[in-house]
Amino acid sequence: MNRRNFLSLTGTFTGGSLLLPSFLHAFGQQPSLVIGEQCLVFIQLNGGNDGLNTFVPYDNPLYYDLRSKIALSKDVLLGKNNGMGFHPALKDFANMQQNGDLSVLQNVGYPEPVRSHFRSQEIWQTATDSNTYANNGWLGKYLDLKCNDHEPTAGINLDNIDNLALKGDEPNSITVKDPNRFKIKNEKEEVGKLSDNPQLDFVRKIANSVMEGSEDIQKALAKSTAEVSYPKTNLGKNLEWIARLVKGNLNSKVYYTSQNGYDTHDNQLNIQNRNLTELNDAVASFYSDLKNAKLMQNVTVVVFSEFGRRVKDNGSGTDHGTAAPMFVIGGSNKGKVFGNNPNLSDLDNGDLKHEIDFRSVYASLLHDKMNFDARKIGIKNAGFKGLF
């Protein structure tokens, strides 16, 4: 039985209460990570966010020529500098950038891009080439090598489903929808040794990880509260949970969550404005919360989407494209805009050409923030220089 099927059966995805037999709680306790250690928070924008209308090349006439139906006026853009400006919904992103706490990496993608949502997300989550498939995620591989034996809460995924990026050989991560309801009950049973079957041992380890993870999460929540008001949205709630777990010294290495709704083939102006407003407000609350707690230098937030959109609009929206901007917040990043402004006159079949490989950003995150060599998990790209 694989990990995904087991966790589905036990109900971990819904954050409900579980009733586990005592023989599954026969393993050692999770060693605590060092308080104050760096952690990474990933926010995945599902559906392919339109980067050109997120960080806008307002100084390029081709932007208005190619997007006659959906181009944003220069007058409404925020944080304008060097021909680029933020979507009007991203007022706090613009402020964080001007304060030196947000970096923009332009034209991020990968060679031979894929326009399938599922496959491109898989490429980002496994950090493989576009023609290579992998069973484990890049963060799962990292946690396999970084953790001692297994550490159930080294990775926390706030979502309804498991995330491939965190999948490894060992159960070093947990998927939780609502941490407050993620409480595992242990029913005492007198059960002898059942089998020497390795698959059963794997199930036992998974079950034990779920139980230990529940206990650690509840301890962290008991030590923390939300010091600021978060928006009543799914993303706002998830980032509030992450902030409380960070402040409660859960000491997870990686947190992951996502926001849906970015597949804007139609009615893009309204849909993207709504989605980016939700993103901005949730991230702004998280940033303010951890900044007040003097923890933002320990927490690096990474915002990305599986691909951008095509340069030319389709009349009321945009179709699947390739390269797009990536945002890095906190973690003592340099607060700069990296990469050239999008080149709208030199396209690849109507799409932006990528200049920064996302795996070089991953390599930098692992090296500069987690003191880890990305080559150990198969990422061959050199780390992106100057981000931190």
Order of alpha helices (4+ residues) and beta strands (2+ residues): alpha-beta-beta-beta-alpha-beta-beta-alpha-beta-alpha-alpha-beta-beta-beta-alpha-alpha-beta-alpha-beta-beta-beta-beta-alpha
